Amino acid sequence: MNRDTTKGHLAALLTILIWGTTFISTKVLLTDFQPVEILFFRFVAGTLALFLVCPRLLKGTTWKQELVFMGAGLCGVCLYYLLENIALTFTMASNVGVIISVAPFFTALLSRLFLKQEERLNIGFFIGFLVAMAGIALISFNGSALQLNPAGDLLALLAAFIWACYSILTRKISSYGYNTILTTRRVFLYGLLFMIPVLLLSDPVIDFPRFADRTNLLNLLFLGLGASALCFVTWNSAVRLLGAVRTSVYIYLTPVITIVASVLILHEPFTWMTGIGTVLTLTGLVLSEGRVFKCKNQK
């Protein structure tokens, strides 16, 4: 494993460690904010933070490249989170958790269609996918019965597909050779533009004292600076170094991180099913991230 590959794995792991705990901040903020308001304000904060870190502008892009940036903003910043939140209003959170984790599989399929330079997958990737999904199912349902809710489940499946599209677009953006912070910021700006109509239709509340509350402010800063500004940069860097498919496999870890955070922060019980599910999920990750990729030149 070379130095760049190691950096890619560390960047992906750091991203998932933070993303896996965002549910706590979101849950706290939902008391005073609508879901779309949380999304909008966190990405506004993230965009401002990236401007402060790197105040220079992204120049020299072509209109075709701008279309790719626009597509990434629509998929990764706007549609994915909105679809996930809407899905949660129709179906169980456990259903959404399992279905969203299908994203690496969609990413693998799309990479074969649109990223000819990506490495070929062998049977190990698909075995790892099945093992990880079994573990995620145990973690998510944890003794509760599976309840199918077609509308919500389909929206969650669409969200997983949208995230796979974002991963492919991010891989394409990385090939342009621009600074990752600058490209991430450009994607954020397009995402915010697409989010504004949704925000206006949701009848946002003009209530500035909400931001003066210390708990609300800290959680918004965590989501904006950590989960958005930092994590999208590290995720996009991981995609550039590892490829779209290998990076997306780390999504399997999200339910595991969520469970650990729930036990440590919310003091929720840790059952034998979550324990077995965690082991299976980690095993699936290892199988999918191991020697499961064959270069085109290999026989």
C-alpha positions as CSV (number, residue, x, y, z in Angstrom):
1,M,0.0,0.0,0.0
2,N,1.6,3.3,-1.1
3,R,1.5,6.6,0.7
4,D,-1.4,8.1,-1.4
5,T,-3.5,4.9,-0.8
6,T,-3.0,5.2,2.9
7,K,-4.0,8.8,2.9
8,G,-7.1,7.9,0.9
9,H,-8.1,5.2,3.5
10,L,-7.5,7.6,6.4
11,A,-9.5,10.4,4.7
12,A,-12.4,8.1,4.1
13,L,-12.3,6.7,7.6
14,L,-12.2,10.2,9.2
15,T,-15.2,11.2,7.1
16,I,-17.3,8.2,8.1
17,L,-16.3,8.7,11.8
18,I,-17.8,12.2,11.7
19,W,-20.8,11.4,9.4
20,G,-21.8,8.5,11.6
21,T,-22.3,10.9,14.6
22,T,-24.2,13.6,12.8
23,F,-27.6,12.1,13.6
24,I,-27.1,13.3,17.2
25,S,-26.7,16.9,16.2
26,T,-29.5,16.7,13.7
27,K,-31.8,15.2,16.3
28,V,-31.1,18.0,18.7
29,L,-31.6,20.7,16.1
30,L,-35.0,19.3,14.9
31,T,-36.5,20.7,18.0
32,D,-36.1,24.3,16.7
33,F,-35.4,23.8,13.0
34,Q,-37.0,22.2,10.0
35,P,-35.0,19.5,8.2
36,V,-34.4,21.7,5.1
37,E,-33.3,24.6,7.3
38,I,-30.7,22.4,9.0
39,L,-29.4,21.4,5.6
40,F,-29.3,24.9,4.2
41,F,-27.6,26.5,7.3
42,R,-25.0,23.7,7.6
43,F,-23.9,24.1,4.0
44,V,-23.9,27.9,4.2
45,A,-21.6,27.5,7.2
46,G,-19.5,25.0,5.3
47,T,-19.2,27.2,2.3
48,L,-18.1,30.2,4.4
49,A,-15.6,28.1,6.1
50,L,-14.1,26.9,2.8
51,F,-13.9,30.6,1.7
52,L,-12.0,31.5,4.8
53,V,-9.6,28.5,4.4
54,C,-9.0,29.2,0.7
55,P,-10.2,32.6,-0.3
56,R,-9.0,32.4,-3.9
57,L,-11.5,31.7,-6.7
58,L,-11.7,28.7,-9.0
59,K,-10.9,29.9,-12.5
60,G,-10.4,28.4,-15.9
61,T,-13.3,26.0,-15.9
62,T,-15.2,25.1,-19.1
63,W,-19.0,25.1,-19.4
64,K,-19.0,21.3,-19.5
65,Q,-17.0,21.2,-16.3
66,E,-19.5,23.6,-14.7
67,L,-22.3,21.2,-15.7
68,V,-20.5,18.4,-13.8
69,F,-20.1,20.7,-10.7
70,M,-23.8,21.6,-11.0
71,G,-24.8,17.9,-11.1
72,A,-22.6,17.1,-8.1
73,G,-24.2,19.9,-6.1
74,L,-27.7,18.8,-7.1
75,C,-27.0,15.1,-6.2
76,G,-24.6,15.2,-3.2
77,V,-25.7,18.4,-1.5
78,C,-29.4,18.9,-2.3
79,L,-31.2,15.7,-3.5
80,Y,-29.5,13.1,-1.4
81,Y,-30.2,14.7,2.0
82,L,-33.7,15.8,1.0
83,L,-34.7,12.4,-0.2
84,E,-33.2,10.7,2.9
85,N,-35.2,13.1,5.2
86,I,-38.4,12.7,3.3
87,A,-37.9,8.9,3.3
88,L,-37.7,9.0,7.1
89,T,-41.2,10.5,7.2
90,F,-42.7,7.5,5.3
91,T,-40.7,4.5,6.6
92,M,-38.8,3.3,9.6
93,A,-35.3,4.7,10.3
94,S,-34.0,1.1,10.3
95,N,-35.3,0.6,6.7
96,V,-33.6,3.8,5.6
97,G,-30.3,2.8,7.3
98,V,-30.2,-0.5,5.5
99,I,-31.3,0.7,2.1
100,I,-28.9,3.7,2.0
101,S,-26.1,1.3,2.6
102,V,-26.7,-0.1,-0.9
103,A,-24.9,3.0,-2.3
104,P,-21.6,1.2,-2.8
105,F,-23.3,-1.4,-5.0
106,F,-24.8,1.3,-7.2
107,T,-21.4,3.1,-7.3
108,A,-19.8,-0.1,-8.5
109,L,-22.3,-0.5,-11.3
110,L,-22.1,3.2,-12.4
111,S,-18.3,3.1,-12.3
112,R,-18.3,0.2,-14.8
113,L,-20.6,2.2,-17.1
114,F,-19.1,5.6,-16.9
115,L,-15.6,5.4,-15.5
116,K,-13.7,3.1,-17.9
117,Q,-10.4,3.8,-16.0
118,E,-11.8,2.4,-12.8
119,E,-10.5,-1.0,-11.6
120,R,-12.5,-4.1,-12.3
121,L,-14.4,-5.8,-9.5
122,N,-14.2,-9.5,-8.8
123,I,-16.4,-11.8,-6.7
124,G,-14.8,-10.6,-3.4
125,F,-16.5,-7.2,-3.7
126,F,-19.9,-8.8,-4.0
127,I,-19.4,-11.3,-1.2
128,G,-18.3,-8.4,1.0
129,F,-21.4,-6.5,0.0
130,L,-23.7,-9.3,1.0
131,V,-21.9,-9.9,4.3
132,A,-21.9,-6.2,5.2
133,M,-25.6,-5.8,4.3
134,A,-26.4,-8.8,6.6
135,G,-24.5,-7.1,9.4
136,I,-26.2,-3.7,8.7
137,A,-29.6,-5.4,8.7
138,L,-28.9,-6.9,12.2
139,I,-27.7,-3.5,13.5
140,S,-30.7,-1.6,12.0
141,F,-33.5,-3.9,12.9
142,N,-32.1,-5.3,16.1
143,G,-35.0,-7.6,16.9
144,S,-37.8,-5.4,15.4
145,A,-39.8,-6.8,12.6
146,L,-39.2,-5.7,9.0
147,Q,-42.0,-3.4,7.8
148,L,-42.1,-2.6,4.2
149,N,-43.3,0.9,3.3
150,P,-43.1,1.2,-0.5
151,A,-43.0,5.0,-0.7
152,G,-40.4,5.6,1.9
153,D,-38.3,2.6,1.0
154,L,-38.2,3.6,-2.7
155,L,-37.2,7.1,-1.7
156,A,-34.4,5.7,0.4
157,L,-33.3,3.5,-2.6
158,L,-33.4,6.6,-4.8
159,A,-31.2,8.5,-2.3
160,A,-28.7,5.7,-2.4
161,F,-28.6,5.8,-6.2
162,I,-28.2,9.6,-6.1
163,W,-25.2,9.3,-3.7
164,A,-23.7,6.8,-6.2
165,C,-24.2,9.5,-8.9
166,Y,-22.5,12.0,-6.7
167,S,-19.5,9.7,-6.2
168,I,-19.1,9.2,-10.0
169,L,-19.3,13.0,-10.6
170,T,-16.8,13.6,-7.8
171,R,-14.4,11.1,-9.5
172,K,-14.9,13.0,-12.7
173,I,-14.2,16.3,-11.0
174,S,-11.0,15.0,-9.5
175,S,-9.7,14.3,-13.0
176,Y,-9.7,18.0,-13.8
177,G,-6.8,18.6,-11.5
178,Y,-8.2,21.6,-9.5
179,N,-7.7,22.2,-5.8
180,T,-10.1,19.9,-3.8
181,I,-11.2,22.8,-1.5
182,L,-12.1,25.0,-4.4
183,T,-14.0,22.3,-6.2
184,T,-15.9,21.3,-3.1
185,R,-16.9,24.9,-2.5
186,R,-18.1,25.2,-6.0
187,V,-20.3,22.1,-5.5
188,F,-21.6,23.5,-2.3
189,L,-22.7,26.8,-4.0
190,Y,-24.6,24.9,-6.7
191,G,-26.2,22.7,-4.0
192,L,-27.3,25.8,-2.1
193,L,-28.8,27.3,-5.2
194,F,-30.9,24.1,-5.8
195,M,-31.9,24.1,-2.1
196,I,-33.3,27.7,-2.0
197,P,-36.6,26.9,-3.8
198,V,-37.2,24.0,-1.4
199,L,-36.4,26.2,1.5
200,L,-38.8,28.9,0.4
201,L,-41.6,26.4,-0.2
202,S,-41.2,25.0,3.3
203,D,-42.2,28.3,4.9
204,P,-39.0,29.0,6.9
205,V,-39.4,30.6,10.3
206,I,-37.7,34.0,10.8
207,D,-36.5,33.3,14.4
208,F,-33.0,34.6,15.0
209,P,-33.0,33.8,18.7
210,R,-32.7,30.1,17.7
211,F,-29.1,30.8,16.7
212,A,-28.3,32.5,20.0
213,D,-29.0,29.3,21.8
214,R,-25.6,27.8,22.6
215,T,-26.6,24.2,21.9
216,N,-28.1,25.0,18.6
217,L,-25.1,27.1,17.6
218,L,-22.6,24.4,18.5
219,N,-24.5,21.7,16.7
220,L,-24.9,23.8,13.6
221,L,-21.1,24.6,13.7
222,F,-20.4,20.9,14.0
223,L,-22.6,20.1,11.0
224,G,-21.3,23.0,9.0
225,L,-17.6,23.0,9.7
226,G,-17.1,19.3,10.5
227,A,-19.7,17.2,8.7
228,S,-19.8,19.6,5.6
229,A,-16.7,21.7,5.1
230,L,-14.2,19.1,6.4
231,C,-15.9,15.9,5.5
232,F,-16.8,16.7,1.9
233,V,-13.2,17.8,1.3
234,T,-11.8,14.6,2.9
235,W,-14.4,12.4,1.1
236,N,-13.6,14.0,-2.3
237,S,-9.9,13.6,-1.6
238,A,-10.5,9.9,-0.8
239,V,-12.4,9.5,-4.1
240,R,-9.5,11.1,-5.9
241,L,-6.9,8.8,-4.2
242,L,-8.8,5.5,-4.0
243,G,-11.5,5.7,-6.7
244,A,-15.3,6.0,-6.4
245,V,-16.0,2.4,-5.6
246,R,-13.3,1.7,-2.9
247,T,-14.2,5.0,-1.1
248,S,-17.9,4.3,-1.2
249,V,-17.4,0.9,0.6
250,Y,-16.7,2.9,3.8
251,I,-20.4,3.7,3.8
252,Y,-20.8,0.3,5.4
253,L,-19.3,1.6,8.5
254,T,-21.9,4.4,9.1
255,P,-24.3,2.2,11.1
256,V,-21.5,0.9,13.2
257,I,-20.3,4.4,14.1
258,T,-23.9,5.4,14.8
259,I,-24.3,2.4,17.2
260,V,-21.1,3.2,19.0
261,A,-22.1,6.9,19.3
262,S,-25.5,5.9,20.6
263,V,-24.0,3.7,23.3
264,L,-21.3,6.2,24.4
265,I,-23.3,9.4,24.1
266,L,-27.0,8.5,24.4
267,H,-26.3,5.4,26.6
268,E,-28.5,3.2,24.5
269,P,-28.2,-0.6,25.1
270,F,-25.7,-2.7,23.1
271,T,-27.3,-6.0,22.3
272,W,-25.9,-9.3,21.0
273,M,-27.5,-8.6,17.6
274,T,-25.7,-5.3,17.2
275,G,-22.5,-7.0,18.3
276,I,-22.8,-9.8,15.6
277,G,-24.0,-7.1,13.1
278,T,-20.9,-5.0,13.8
279,V,-18.6,-8.0,13.3
280,L,-20.3,-8.9,10.0
281,T,-20.2,-5.3,8.8
282,L,-16.5,-5.0,9.5
283,T,-15.9,-8.3,7.8
284,G,-17.8,-7.2,4.7
285,L,-15.7,-4.0,4.6
286,V,-12.5,-5.9,4.8
287,L,-13.6,-8.3,2.1
288,S,-14.7,-5.4,-0.2
289,E,-11.6,-3.3,0.5
290,G,-9.1,-6.2,0.3
291,R,-7.7,-7.6,-2.9
292,V,-11.0,-7.5,-4.6
293,F,-10.1,-5.1,-7.4
294,K,-8.3,-6.3,-10.5
295,C,-6.8,-3.8,-12.9
296,K,-7.8,-4.1,-16.5
297,N,-4.3,-5.1,-17.4
298,Q,-4.3,-8.1,-15.1
299,K,-5.3,-11.5,-16.5
